[in-house]
Amino acid sequence: MTEPAPPPMDGRDPSHLRGDRITGDRYWSREFVRREWDMLWTRIWHIAGRTAEMPEPGDYVVHEFMKESVICVRQHDGSVRAFYNSCAHRGMKLVKGCSSVERFTCPYHGWRFGLDGVLEHAQDREDFPQGDPCGKLRLKELRCDTWGGFVWYTMAEQGPSLHEYLAPMPEVYANYPMETAVRVAWYRIELDANWKFVTDNFSESYHTRTAHPQVPPWIDQDVDTARHEMWPAGHGRTVQPMRPSLSDRPAEGGNAMFEAILRQWDIDPAGYATYEDFALQGWRDLKTAKQRLWRERGYLHYEHMDDEQITDSPHTVFFPNVTISFLPDNLILFRSEPHPGDPEKCYFDLWCMAFPVAGQDTVESIMAGTRPLREVAACEHRVFDGGRGIPELAGQIVYQDMELAQDMQAGMHSRGYADAYLSAQETRVRFFHEVLNDWLDGRRP
């Protein structure tokens, strides 16, 4: 039985903060990048890929992070192991992308390594003065584990386990069958902004009314409605009721989006006397209807989910650079990673995943539009380029966020900027930077 998660801190309470300044140089200084590599990226747990990408022995994924490269490969016993993607002979990269092999063969001199990383063959093996390398040399291994349908690894030889590092999020999300979700859209987009812009952005919803006017009709992010939570390790979330905002009502009257959701679950939206009843009582009626009808409608992923989970959106940041939106029928993963050569660029990953529902062969992905309900075969590598690089995502929430990135990055150079002046609902933004400071100063494992 899963132990209950410890209670969170109030993510709107600035008394939890020290008050560390968020200075502009954090977003462009090469010295800051070096400290992040030494003290953060080589010590945390990274997502390499999804378990769905490697169902059989020999299936592997390669994660390229800055100038490092890591292979995660399924073993014959079903486990997953991780190795640096560097031949033990002279360092050549062995493989790229994701595929399946019986063994890893170096494309330079033909050395062959088993799935367990042990060298099985070397050309002219008797020609080494220090002795036959076969059976003796091996690829350097990293710690590797799985959670949530994701394969994780860490470059730290010692330190917290994956479960310890993620705590208490595995307990918080124990009711979601995350490993059953299907990735229907997969993008890696180069942005002209430091990676921290993305975590900052997903640590608050204060920008929603301005940047995402399409959201309030179906997700209530009003200042006194959404619940803000954070935990000492730096993880945090905003729990948003998926119901219309009472502050930002559609100008034309009515609310076609929420009306359609209610009708989908046999609720008559015309049966409410006021807009307040429509939003609030309709939301409560939706919980009841979903709990009554989920099995016959084929929403089997609801089996262990509670009332909040089947109707709301806990938008969750996993420190330092992974965000997952846990929607009732979708999981959306956002990840930012630093560019290997330019601190004012980053890679932004968007993985849209949907839970299978009986009878459905397409899904309306919140961030990527209508998609076939099947695993996409390959990642779409794009450059944002003012939006020109991903025209098919224009108008989507995530596109609107990316439109802000370059000018936000430019603002970090301005003499007019000295520190952020934050609202209470942005407390988690400063908390993220304070936890990051702890890592950089050696106060975290």
Backbone hydrogen bonds, N-H to C=O, Kabsch-Sander energy under -0.5 kcal/mol:
donor,donor_aa,acceptor,acceptor_aa,energy
9,M,230,M,-3.4
11,G,9,M,-0.6
11,G,228,H,-2.5
13,D,10,D,-1.6
16,H,13,D,-1.7
17,L,14,P,-1.8
23,T,21,R,-0.9
26,R,23,T,-1.1
27,Y,24,G,-2.1
28,W,25,D,-1.1
29,S,25,D,-2.7
33,V,29,S,-1.6
34,R,30,R,-2.1
35,R,31,E,-2.0
36,E,32,F,-2.2
37,W,33,V,-2.2
38,D,34,R,-2.5
39,M,35,R,-2.7
40,L,36,E,-2.0
41,W,36,E,-2.4
42,T,37,W,-1.3
43,R,40,L,-2.1
44,I,40,L,-1.7
46,H,153,Y,-3.3
48,A,46,H,-0.6
48,A,151,V,-3.3
49,G,151,V,-1.1
51,T,149,G,-2.0
52,A,149,G,-0.5
53,E,50,R,-1.6
54,M,51,T,-1.6
58,G,74,R,-2.5
59,D,56,E,-2.2
60,Y,99,S,-2.7
61,V,72,C,-2.2
62,V,97,G,-1.6
63,H,70,V,-2.8
64,E,62,V,-0.6
65,F,63,H,-0.6
65,F,68,E,-2.5
68,E,65,F,-2.9
70,V,63,H,-2.1
71,I,83,F,-3.4
72,C,61,V,-2.7
73,V,81,R,-2.8
74,R,59,D,-2.7
75,Q,79,S,-3.4
78,G,75,Q,-1.6
81,R,73,V,-2.3
82,A,142,L,-0.8
83,F,71,I,-2.7
84,Y,140,K,-2.5
85,N,69,S,-2.8
86,S,84,Y,-2.3
87,C,92,M,-2.7
91,G,87,C,-2.1
99,S,60,Y,-1.3
101,V,58,G,-1.9
104,F,113,F,-2.9
105,T,103,R,-0.6
106,C,104,F,-0.5
106,C,111,W,-3.2
110,G,106,C,-1.5
112,R,121,H,-2.3
113,F,104,F,-3.1
114,G,118,V,-2.8
117,G,114,G,-2.3
119,L,137,L,-2.6
120,E,112,R,-3.3
121,H,112,R,-1.6
125,R,122,A,-0.9
127,D,124,D,-2.4
128,F,125,R,-0.6
131,G,128,F,-2.3
135,G,119,L,-2.6
136,K,133,P,-1.8
137,L,133,P,-2.7
139,L,117,G,-2.5
142,L,82,A,-2.3
143,R,154,T,-0.8
145,D,152,W,-2.2
147,W,150,F,-1.9
150,F,147,W,-1.7
151,V,49,G,-2.6
152,W,145,D,-3.1
152,W,150,F,-0.5
153,Y,46,H,-2.1
154,T,143,R,-1.8
155,M,44,I,-0.6
165,Y,161,S,-2.7
166,L,162,L,-2.5
167,A,163,H,-1.3
169,M,166,L,-2.2
171,E,168,P,-0.9
172,V,168,P,-2.2
173,Y,169,M,-2.3
174,A,171,E,-1.3
176,Y,173,Y,-1.3
178,M,176,Y,-2.3
180,T,177,P,-2.1
181,A,178,M,-1.5
182,V,354,A,-3.0
184,V,182,V,-0.8
184,V,352,C,-2.8
185,A,352,C,-1.4
187,Y,350,L,-2.6
188,R,380,E,-2.6
189,I,348,F,-2.8
190,E,382,R,-2.4
191,L,189,I,-0.5
191,L,346,C,-2.7
193,A,191,L,-1.3
197,F,194,N,-1.7
198,V,195,W,-1.0
199,T,195,W,-0.9
200,D,196,K,-2.7
201,N,197,F,-2.4
202,F,198,V,-2.1
203,S,199,T,-0.6
203,S,200,D,-1.2
204,E,201,N,-0.9
208,T,205,S,-1.4
211,A,207,H,-3.2
212,H,208,T,-2.6
215,V,212,H,-2.1
218,W,215,V,-2.6
219,I,215,V,-2.2
220,D,241,P,-2.9
221,Q,219,I,-1.0
225,T,222,D,-2.0
226,A,222,D,-1.8
227,R,239,V,-2.3
229,E,227,R,-0.5
229,E,237,R,-2.9
230,M,9,M,-1.6
231,W,235,H,-2.8
234,G,231,W,-2.4
236,G,317,V,-2.1
237,R,229,E,-2.4
238,T,315,H,-2.1
239,V,227,R,-3.0
240,Q,238,T,-0.7
240,Q,313,S,-2.1
242,M,311,T,-1.0
243,R,241,P,-1.9
245,S,216,P,-2.7
249,R,247,S,-0.6
253,G,250,P,-1.8
259,E,255,N,-2.3
260,A,256,A,-2.0
261,I,257,M,-1.7
262,L,258,F,-2.4
263,R,259,E,-2.4
264,Q,260,A,-2.0
265,W,261,I,-0.9
265,W,262,L,-1.0
266,D,263,R,-2.1
267,I,262,L,-2.4
271,G,268,D,-1.8
272,Y,269,P,-0.8
278,F,274,T,-2.4
279,A,275,Y,-2.4
280,L,276,E,-2.9
281,Q,277,D,-1.1
282,G,277,D,-1.8
283,W,279,A,-1.0
284,R,280,L,-1.8
285,D,281,Q,-3.0
286,L,282,G,-2.0
287,K,283,W,-1.5
288,T,284,R,-1.8
289,A,285,D,-2.6
290,K,286,L,-2.6
291,Q,287,K,-2.2
292,R,288,T,-1.6
293,L,289,A,-2.4
294,W,290,K,-1.9
297,R,293,L,-1.9
298,G,294,W,-0.6
298,G,295,R,-1.1
299,Y,294,W,-2.4
300,L,298,G,-1.6
302,Y,299,Y,-2.0
303,E,300,L,-1.6
305,M,302,Y,-1.3
310,I,306,D,-1.8
311,T,308,E,-1.0
312,D,308,E,-1.9
313,S,240,Q,-2.5
315,H,238,T,-2.7
315,H,313,S,-1.1
316,T,314,P,-0.7
316,T,324,I,-2.6
317,V,236,G,-3.2
318,F,316,T,-0.5
318,F,322,V,-3.9
319,F,317,V,-0.7
322,V,318,F,-1.9
323,T,334,F,-3.2
324,I,316,T,-2.9
325,S,332,I,-2.6
326,F,314,P,-1.6
326,F,324,I,-0.7
327,L,325,S,-1.2
327,L,330,N,-2.0
331,L,353,M,-2.5
332,I,325,S,-1.7
333,L,331,L,-0.5
333,L,351,W,-2.8
334,F,323,T,-3.2
335,R,349,D,-1.9
336,S,321,N,-1.7
337,E,347,Y,-2.3
339,H,342,D,-0.5
339,H,345,K,-1.4
345,K,342,D,-1.6
346,C,191,L,-1.9
347,Y,337,E,-3.0
348,F,189,I,-3.2
349,D,335,R,-3.6
349,D,347,Y,-0.6
350,L,187,Y,-2.2
351,W,333,L,-2.7
352,C,185,A,-2.2
352,C,350,L,-0.5
353,M,331,L,-3.0
353,M,351,W,-0.6
354,A,182,V,-2.4
355,F,329,D,-2.1
358,A,298,G,-1.2
360,Q,357,V,-2.3
363,V,371,R,-2.8
365,S,363,V,-1.2
365,S,369,G,-2.1
369,G,365,S,-1.6
371,R,363,V,-2.7
373,L,361,D,-2.4
374,R,372,P,-2.1
376,V,183,R,-2.1
380,E,186,W,-2.8
381,H,379,C,-0.7
382,R,188,R,-2.7
382,R,380,E,-0.6
384,F,190,E,-2.4
387,G,384,F,-1.4
388,R,385,D,-1.7
389,G,384,F,-2.3
390,I,387,G,-1.0
393,L,390,I,-2.0
394,A,391,P,-1.4
396,Q,393,L,-2.4
400,Q,396,Q,-2.0
401,D,397,I,-1.8
402,M,398,V,-2.1
403,E,399,Y,-1.8
404,L,400,Q,-0.6
404,L,401,D,-1.2
405,A,401,D,-0.6
405,A,402,M,-0.8
406,Q,402,M,-0.6
408,M,404,L,-1.9
409,Q,405,A,-2.5
410,A,406,Q,-2.1
411,G,407,D,-1.8
412,M,408,M,-0.8
412,M,409,Q,-1.0
413,H,410,A,-1.7
414,S,411,G,-1.0
417,Y,414,S,-1.3
418,A,419,D,-0.5
422,L,420,A,-0.7
426,E,423,S,-1.6
427,T,424,A,-1.7
428,R,11,G,-0.6
429,V,426,E,-1.5
430,R,426,E,-1.0
431,F,427,T,-2.1
432,F,428,R,-2.2
433,H,429,V,-1.5
434,E,430,R,-2.1
435,V,431,F,-2.5
436,L,432,F,-2.4
437,N,433,H,-2.3
438,D,434,E,-1.8
439,W,435,V,-1.9
440,L,436,L,-2.5
441,D,437,N,-2.0
442,G,439,W,-1.6
443,R,438,D,-3.0
444,R,438,D,-0.6
